Amino acid sequence: MYFVYIIQSLEGRYYIGSSENTERRLSQHNSKQFKGWTNRFSGWRLVYQEMFESRTDAIIREREIKSWKGGRKFKSLLSSFGS
């Protein structure tokens, strides 16, 4: 199974990604294990996730959600997850 996830930093920034293991990936973001945009912020927590049977489907959904970032659809998606 593959997941699309949204995490939020203590500073209020959002990151949208996909992974086979969201717990491990969240730990990697918080430990600053990889170089990248998320290293500039701290205290990442999972605020949304969806499950898919294929990596391709997850990536398609990830791109769709990224196109909404900051808009009404994005905010509605987050609130539907209880964030």
N, C-alpha and C positions, 0 to 999 in steps of 0.2 A: 504494500500500500504506500501511497505517496500523499503528502500533505502540502497544502498551501497554508501559510501562517502569516499572521501580522503580529509584530511585537512593538511594544512602546517603551521608550526610555524614560528615566526619571525626569528628563528635561522636556518631555512631551513629544518627542520625535517618533515617527512611525517608520518601520521597515517591513516590507513585504517580500517573502521568499517562499521557496518550496524545498522539501526535504523528505527523506524516508523516515527520519526520526526527529521529531520536533524538540523533544526533551534534550537530546544530545546537541542539536543545533543551537538551541537557546543557551545551553551551557557554553558552547564555543563563542557565541556572541558576547556573553558576559565575562568570559575569561580573556577576551581580546586575543584569542588564539590565532586569528587570521587578520591580515592587514585589510583595511577597507573603511568604508563610511561609518559602519557601526562602532568602530573603535573610538570615535570622537565623543561618544556618549556612554552613559553607564546605567546600570540598574534595569536592564531589559526584562520585560515580562510579557508573557503570551497573552494577547487580548482577543485573538480570533484564529480559528483553524477550520479547514475543510479537508475531507479525505477523498482520495481518488484511486481508482484501480491502476491507472497507468501514469507514468512520468509525463508523457505527452499531454494528457488531460490536465494534470496539475499545472504544467507550464502555461498552457493556454489560459487557464483560470487566473494564474498569477499575473499574466500580462493584462488581462481584462481588469482586474482589481487595481493594478498600477495605473491604468488609464483614468480611473475614478479618483485617485488620491486627492484628498482635500475637499472633494465635492460632496454633494448631498447623498449620492449613492454610497460613497465610502463611509460617511457618518452613519447612514442607516444600517449598513452591513455590520459595523462595530456595535451598534446598539442592539442589533438582533442577537448578538452573542453574549450580551449582558455586560458589555464594557462601559 
